[in-house]
Amino acid sequence: MARMSRQLRHTLQDAIKKHVVLLSLLCIPLSVMAEDNSNFLQRGDELLTFVQSDALEAQVVALQENVSLGRSLHAHRTRSAHHREATKNVVRYISNEFRRSPRLQVSEQVFGGIKNIVAVLPPRANTSSKRIFIICAHYDTQAGREPSWNPLASTAPGANNNGTGVAAMLEMARLLSRYEYDHELRFVALGGEELGFLGSRYYVRNASTMNGNNDTGDTVRVREHIVCVFNLDMFGFNWRSDLVETVSNNDSAWISRALIIANSWYNIGLKIRRTQDEFIDISSHKSFWDHGYNAVTLTESSTPWRGSQNYLANTFYHTSADTADKVNFRLVRKVTQLVLVTIDSLLTDMFDPMRQVPRITLELPPTTKADALEITGTFRSDFPIDIIVYPSQVEAVLDRETQTWTAMVPLKPGKNDLRVIARYPLGAVSAAQSTLLTQVFAWKDVVVFPNPARSDGLTEFRVEANADISEMRIDIYDSDGNLIKRIEGVADRRNQRLWRTWWNQQTSYGLAVSAGVYVCHISVVSKGETYTYLEKLAILR
C-alpha cells in the first residue's frame, strides 16, 4: 500500500509539473497574434525561442501516465486502442489541450470505436484559398514486442512512440493558432495507427466537402485540396546525434526539401537523413500517399529495430519500457522547431502569388592560383533558401543579416565553370561564372596501396601530376612524430609525370615496424618547386 501511495504521489507531482509549465507558457502575450505576416522571417526566429523542452517533456509525461482525473486519479499508463477507458481518457485530454487555443475549431471523427481528434485553424476571412495543410500524429500505443503483453491489462506508456509526436503537434497547435494565414491549417490526432493505420485511412477516405451541383441542384462530394501533410511519429530516442529521418515519395520530395532548407536557414542543427521511397509504409503518411496527397513522416528511424549510422537500435520500441526517461528532449525540441518554422514559411509565403523569386549573384576572379578558392556572392529572398555550388556540391554559408554568402570550393587546373543554385521548396534560381586556375602544378592522383597493409607485405606509393616530376621522396613518421624511414621514388620509363616507390614495412635499421598508424609525407619536385602531400597508412600484424 505504501508503494502504491508513492506511485500515486509521483503521478500527481508529474501532473502538477505539466500544468505549471503549460500555464507559464500560455502567459506569453497574445499580442503575437497581431504581428504582421510580412515580417515573417523575423517571426521564424522568434518562434524557435517559444519551443521549450520542459513543456514538451510535461506533455509526454502526461500522455505516458494518461491519468484519469476522476475520483480515483487512476494512471492508465497505456493508450492502446483496445483499452476503451484509457482511450476515452486520452481523447478527452487531447481535445482539452486543443481547446486551450480559442481559435481552434475542435471536433471528433468516430469509426468502429476509434476516434480521430481534429483541430482546425480557419484561414483569414478575406482569403479565397482552398489549400489545406495538416500536422498529424497518432496517439495510440502498443507493447507487442513483449510476448506476454495484454492490451487490456498490460501497460504501453508510449512516451516516445508516439508521445513525442503528439506533444510536438499540441505545442505547434498552441503557437501557430495565434496567427492568421491565407490557408487552412489542421492538427489531427490519429487513433488506431497501431492497428493498421486505421485513423489515417479513415481520415483520407473522408477528405472531401459537400458542394452544390449547378446543373442538377444535387450535392456532391468534392476532394479537399490537401497540399501538404507533416506526420510526426516517434523521434525522441537518439543519444548519439540529433538525427531525424524524413520519409517521402517522389511527389512529396519538395516537403523534405523545405525541411532541409529550414534546418540550414535557421541553424537548428539537426542531421537530416532523407529517405525517398514510394513503398515505405511504416507510418500514417502511406494512407495519404495512397490517395494522391503529398505527405512526409518525420521519425528517428524508418527501421528503429535496427541500428544505423548515427543511430543505435531502439530496444524500447513497442515495449512497456518506452518511458519518458529514455527520451532525448533536446532532440524533440529541435524537431518541433524544424516543423514549426517550415510550415509557418509555407503557409505565409510559399504559395503567395505575389511572392518574389529569390535573386542571387556570384563573384569570381577571372584567374586564380589557389586550388581551393573562397567564393562569395549576394542573395535576396523573402523566405528560407539554401545555396549549393556545383560541380563540387558545396553548401554555402549564408549571412542573413548582410544577405551575402560564402563557400570554399576546390578547383582543377584550367577553366572552371561554377554554378551556384539557390533552392527553395518549389524551385530554384542560379548564377554562373568561370575562373581560370593558372596553377603550374596539381596532383592528379596519389595512391597508397594496400591501406591498411600487413606488416609482412609491400606498400606501393604512386603519384601522378599535371606536370613533369624530377624527384620524389617519401618520409614515414610514427604516431610520435619520429622519422623511421626515408624512401626515394623512381619515374615511370614512359611518363615523367608518374612516379612510384615501395616500402617493405621496415625501419631504416631493417627492423619490422609494429602495428599502428603511420604518417606518410610525400614530396615531389617539379620545375624547381617542391610540393607535398600527407597520407595516413595503417599497418596490421
ZAMARGU-4260 file (C-alpha; in steps of 0.2 Angstrom, whole numbers, plus 5000, padded with zeros to 4 digits):
<rodrens>
0) 5000/5000/5000 | 5014/5012/5004 | 5022/5009/4987 | 5006/5012/4978 | 5004/5029/4988
5) 5022/5034/4982 | 5017/5030/4964 | 5001/5040/4965 | 5011/5054/4973 | 5023/5054/4959
10) 5009/5054/4946 | 5001/5069/4954 | 5018/5078/4955 | 5021/5075/4936 | 5003/5081/4933
15) 5006/5097/4943 | 5023/5100/4934 | 5015/5098/4917 | 5001/5110/4921 | 5013/5123/4929
20) 5024/5123/4914 | 5010/5124/4902 | 5001/5138/4911 | 5018/5148/4912 | 5020/5146/4893
25) 5002/5151/4890 | 5006/5168/4898 | 5016/5173/4883 | 5007/5189/4877 | 4994/5186/4864
30) 5000/5202/4855 | 5010/5189/4845 | 4994/5186/4836 | 4993/5203/4829 | 5010/5203/4821
35) 5011/5207/4803 | 5015/5192/4792 | 5025/5202/4780 | 5039/5202/4793 | 5038/5183/4794
40) 5057/5179/4793 | 5060/5188/4810 | 5044/5179/4816 | 5053/5162/4812 | 5067/5166/4823
45) 5055/5171/4837 | 5045/5155/4835 | 5061/5145/4839 | 5063/5153/4856 | 5045/5148/4861
50) 5048/5130/4860 | 5054/5123/4877 | 5060/5106/4881 | 5051/5107/4898 | 5034/5110/4890
55) 5037/5095/4878 | 5043/5084/4892 | 5027/5088/4903 | 5016/5084/4888 | 5025/5067/4885
60) 5024/5063/4904 | 5005/5067/4904 | 5002/5056/4889 | 5013/5042/4896 | 5003/5042/4913
65) 4986/5045/4905 | 4979/5050/4922 | 4960/5049/4924 | 4956/5065/4934 | 4940/5057/4942
70) 4939/5052/4960 | 4952/5039/4958 | 4966/5048/4949 | 4970/5032/4941 | 4985/5032/4929
75) 4982/5020/4914 | 4999/5021/4908 | 4993/5015/4891 | 4984/5022/4876 | 4980/5005/4867
80) 4965/5006/4856 | 4959/4990/4863 | 4958/4999/4880 | 4942/5009/4879 | 4943/5018/4896
85) 4961/5023/4893 | 4957/5029/4875 | 4942/5039/4881 | 4953/5047/4894 | 4967/5052/4881
90) 4955/5058/4868 | 4947/5070/4882 | 4965/5076/4886 | 4970/5080/4868 | 4953/5088/4865
95) 4955/5099/4880 | 4973/5104/4875 | 4967/5109/4858 | 4953/5119/4866 | 4966/5129/4876
100) 4968/5139/4859 | 4951/5148/4857 | 4954/5150/4838 | 4955/5131/4835 | 4938/5123/4830
105) 4939/5105/4838 | 4929/5090/4833 | 4930/5071/4833 | 4929/5058/4820 | 4921/5042/4826
110) 4923/5025/4817 | 4922/5007/4825 | 4925/5013/4842 | 4941/5023/4837 | 4942/5042/4837
115) 4952/5055/4827 | 4953/5072/4835 | 4953/5086/4823 | 4958/5104/4827 | 4955/5117/4813
120) 4963/5134/4812 | 4952/5143/4799 | 4960/5154/4786 | 4959/5173/4787 | 4942/5180/4782
125) 4946/5188/4766 | 4956/5174/4758 | 4950/5164/4743 | 4962/5149/4745 | 4956/5132/4747
130) 4973/5124/4752 | 4974/5114/4767 | 4990/5110/4777 | 4990/5096/4790 | 5001/5091/4805
135) 4996/5074/4812 | 5002/5061/4824 | 4995/5045/4831 | 4991/5044/4850 | 4988/5026/4852
140) 5001/5014/4859 | 5006/4995/4860 | 5019/4984/4868 | 5018/4970/4856 | 5036/4966/4856
145) 5034/4958/4873 | 5026/4941/4871 | 5016/4942/4887 | 5008/4959/4883 | 4990/4960/4886
150) 4982/4976/4878 | 4968/4976/4891 | 4979/4973/4907 | 4997/4977/4902 | 5005/4994/4901
155) 5010/5003/4885 | 5016/5020/4890 | 5022/5025/4873 | 5032/5040/4878 | 5042/5040/4863
160) 5030/5031/4851 | 5021/5042/4850 | 5020/5054/4864 | 5034/5064/4856 | 5024/5066/4840
165) 5008/5071/4849 | 5017/5083/4861 | 5025/5092/4847 | 5009/5093/4837 | 5000/5100/4853
170) 5014/5113/4855 | 5013/5119/4837 | 4994/5120/4838 | 4996/5132/4853 | 5009/5143/4845
175) 5003/5143/4827 | 4984/5146/4832 | 4990/5164/4837 | 4992/5169/4819 | 4981/5171/4804
180) 4985/5163/4787 | 4978/5163/4770 | 4976/5144/4770 | 4968/5132/4782 | 4979/5123/4795
185) 4973/5107/4803 | 4980/5097/4818 | 4974/5079/4818 | 4977/5066/4832 | 4975/5050/4824
190) 4968/5034/4833 | 4971/5016/4828 | 4988/5018/4819 | 4995/5003/4828 | 4980/4993/4821
195) 4985/4996/4803 | 4984/5015/4801 | 4965/5015/4804 | 4964/5033/4809 | 4973/5040/4794
200) 4964/5028/4782 | 4948/5034/4788 | 4953/5052/4788 | 4958/5052/4770 | 4943/5042/4764
205) 4933/5056/4771 | 4944/5071/4765 | 4930/5079/4755 | 4917/5093/4756 | 4899/5094/4751
210) 4896/5106/4737 | 4880/5110/4727 | 4880/5104/4709 | 4875/5119/4697 | 4867/5108/4684
215) 4856/5097/4694 | 4855/5105/4711 | 4861/5089/4720 | 4875/5089/4732 | 4891/5081/4728
220) 4907/5077/4737 | 4922/5087/4731 | 4940/5081/4735 | 4948/5093/4748 | 4964/5102/4742
225) 4976/5095/4754 | 4993/5102/4749 | 5005/5096/4762 | 5005/5084/4777 | 5018/5083/4791
230) 5016/5066/4800 | 5026/5066/4817 | 5030/5048/4823 | 5042/5044/4836 | 5058/5054/4835
235) 5065/5056/4853 | 5076/5040/4855 | 5093/5045/4850 | 5108/5050/4861 | 5121/5048/4848
240) 5116/5063/4837 | 5102/5075/4834 | 5096/5064/4819 | 5079/5064/4811 | 5074/5055/4796
245) 5061/5061/4783 | 5052/5049/4773 | 5044/5055/4757 | 5039/5049/4739 | 5043/5057/4723
250) 5028/5069/4724 | 5031/5075/4741 | 5050/5077/4740 | 5048/5095/4740 | 5042/5094/4758
255) 5058/5086/4763 | 5067/5099/4754 | 5058/5113/4763 | 5063/5104/4780 | 5082/5103/4774
260) 5082/5122/4769 | 5074/5127/4785 | 5086/5117/4796 | 5100/5126/4787 | 5092/5144/4786
265) 5088/5144/4805 | 5103/5135/4810 | 5093/5122/4820 | 5107/5110/4820 | 5098/5093/4815
270) 5106/5080/4805 | 5093/5076/4792 | 5093/5059/4784 | 5082/5060/4768 | 5073/5044/4763
275) 5063/5044/4747 | 5054/5028/4743 | 5037/5025/4736 | 5035/5009/4746 | 5039/5013/4764
280) 5023/5010/4774 | 5030/5012/4792 | 5018/5026/4797 | 5002/5036/4793 | 5010/5045/4778
285) 5006/5030/4767 | 4987/5032/4769 | 4989/5050/4762 | 5001/5044/4748 | 4988/5031/4743
290) 4975/5044/4740 | 4987/5056/4730 | 4991/5068/4744 | 5009/5074/4747 | 5015/5069/4765
295) 5031/5066/4774 | 5034/5057/4790 | 5047/5063/4802 | 5054/5049/4813 | 5070/5045/4822
300) 5072/5030/4810 | 5062/5021/4797 | 5069/5005/4805 | 5070/5008/4823 | 5073/4990/4827
305) 5090/4991/4818 | 5105/5002/4821 | 5112/5013/4808 | 5124/5027/4805 | 5122/5039/4820
310) 5108/5029/4827 | 5108/5015/4840 | 5093/5002/4838 | 5079/5007/4850 | 5076/4992/4861
315) 5062/5000/4870 | 5051/5002/4854 | 5034/4994/4856 | 5038/4989/4874 | 5032/4994/4891
320) 5049/5002/4894 | 5045/5016/4882 | 5045/5029/4895 | 5050/5047/4896 | 5067/5044/4904
325) 5073/5036/4888 | 5068/5052/4878 | 5081/5065/4872 | 5070/5080/4874 | 5083/5091/4866
330) 5081/5082/4850 | 5062/5083/4852 | 5063/5101/4854 | 5074/5103/4838 | 5062/5093/4828
335) 5047/5103/4834 | 5056/5119/4830 | 5060/5112/4812 | 5042/5108/4808 | 5036/5124/4816
340) 5046/5136/4806 | 5044/5126/4790 | 5026/5125/4790 | 5025/5144/4795 | 5035/5148/4780
345) 5025/5138/4768 | 5009/5145/4775 | 5015/5163/4774 | 5024/5165/4758 | 5027/5150/4748
350) 5010/5149/4739 | 5008/5168/4739 | 5005/5173/4720 | 5014/5189/4723 | 5030/5182/4731
355) 5046/5187/4723 | 5058/5174/4716 | 5075/5174/4725 | 5089/5183/4717 | 5107/5178/4718
360) 5124/5184/4712 | 5141/5176/4710 | 5158/5185/4711 | 5174/5176/4704 | 5191/5182/4699
365) 5195/5179/4681 | 5211/5169/4686 | 5217/5162/4702 | 5232/5151/4708 | 5223/5144/4723
370) 5216/5126/4720 | 5204/5129/4735 | 5195/5146/4732 | 5184/5155/4744 | 5170/5162/4733
375) 5157/5175/4738 | 5140/5182/4732 | 5124/5190/4737 | 5106/5184/4738 | 5089/5192/4741
380) 5075/5181/4747 | 5059/5184/4757 | 5059/5166/4763 | 5071/5152/4768 | 5083/5146/4754
385) 5099/5137/4754 | 5114/5139/4741 | 5123/5125/4733 | 5139/5127/4722 | 5141/5115/4708
390) 5150/5104/4702 | 5158/5102/4719 | 5141/5102/4728 | 5147/5113/4742 | 5134/5121/4753
395) 5137/5139/4755 | 5137/5148/4772 | 5123/5162/4772 | 5124/5178/4782 | 5105/5183/4783
400) 5109/5200/4790 | 5120/5206/4776 | 5112/5195/4763 | 5129/5188/4757 | 5135/5170/4756
405) 5152/5162/4755 | 5159/5145/4750 | 5176/5136/4749 | 5177/5126/4733 | 5190/5115/4725
410) 5196/5120/4708 | 5205/5110/4694 | 5219/5116/4683 | 5212/5126/4668 | 5195/5133/4666
415) 5182/5130/4680 | 5164/5133/4676 | 5155/5136/4693 | 5136/5137/4695 | 5128/5142/4712
420) 5110/5137/4714 | 5098/5145/4727 | 5085/5132/4731 | 5068/5134/4739 | 5054/5121/4741
425) 5046/5124/4725 | 5060/5128/4713 | 5077/5136/4711 | 5087/5150/4703 | 5105/5150/4698
430) 5120/5161/4693 | 5136/5155/4684 | 5153/5161/4680 | 5170/5154/4676 | 5188/5156/4683
435) 5205/5150/4676 | 5216/5141/4688 | 5234/5145/4682 | 5242/5134/4695 | 5258/5126/4687
440) 5257/5110/4697 | 5242/5100/4703 | 5241/5082/4710 | 5231/5071/4698 | 5232/5055/4708
445) 5240/5049/4724 | 5239/5031/4729 | 5245/5022/4744 | 5241/5003/4742 | 5236/4992/4751
450) 5230/5003/4765 | 5228/4995/4778 | 5243/4985/4774 | 5250/4969/4783 | 5267/4970/4792
455) 5275/4957/4781 | 5270/4964/4764 | 5274/4978/4752 | 5266/4995/4751 | 5266/5004/4735
460) 5267/5023/4734 | 5261/5031/4717 | 5259/5049/4712 | 5254/5057/4696 | 5254/5076/4692
465) 5249/5088/4678 | 5267/5092/4675 | 5284/5083/4674 | 5292/5077/4691 | 5310/5077/4693
470) 5311/5070/4711 | 5300/5060/4723 | 5303/5056/4741 | 5293/5048/4755 | 5296/5052/4773
475) 5287/5040/4785 | 5284/5045/4803 | 5277/5035/4818 | 5262/5041/4829 | 5275/5051/4840
480) 5282/5061/4825 | 5298/5051/4824 | 5305/5049/4806 | 5308/5030/4804 | 5311/5028/4785
485) 5315/5039/4770 | 5312/5031/4753 | 5317/5039/4736 | 5305/5036/4721 | 5308/5032/4703
490) 5300/5039/4687 | 5289/5029/4675 | 5300/5025/4660 | 5287/5032/4648 | 5279/5046/4658
495) 5289/5058/4668 | 5273/5064/4677 | 5271/5047/4685 | 5282/5041/4699 | 5282/5026/4711
500) 5291/5018/4726 | 5288/5004/4738 | 5290/5001/4757 | 5293/4984/4765 | 5287/4990/4782
505) 5304/4991/4790 | 5313/5005/4798 | 5330/5012/4792 | 5339/4999/4803 | 5330/4985/4795
510) 5318/4981/4809 | 5300/4977/4806 | 5288/4991/4812 | 5274/4987/4824 | 5256/4988/4820
515) 5249/5006/4821 | 5245/5021/4811 | 5259/5030/4801 | 5260/5047/4793 | 5267/5047/4775
520) 5275/5063/4770 | 5275/5063/4751 | 5285/5076/4742 | 5289/5079/4724 | 5300/5092/4714
525) 5293/5100/4698 | 5301/5114/4689 | 5312/5118/4704 | 5297/5119/4716 | 5293/5107/4730
530) 5275/5101/4733 | 5270/5090/4747 | 5255/5078/4751 | 5251/5069/4768 | 5243/5052/4769
535) 5240/5040/4784 | 5244/5022/4782 | 5238/5009/4794 | 5249/4993/4797 | 5241/4977/4804
540) 5250/4962/4811
</rodrens>
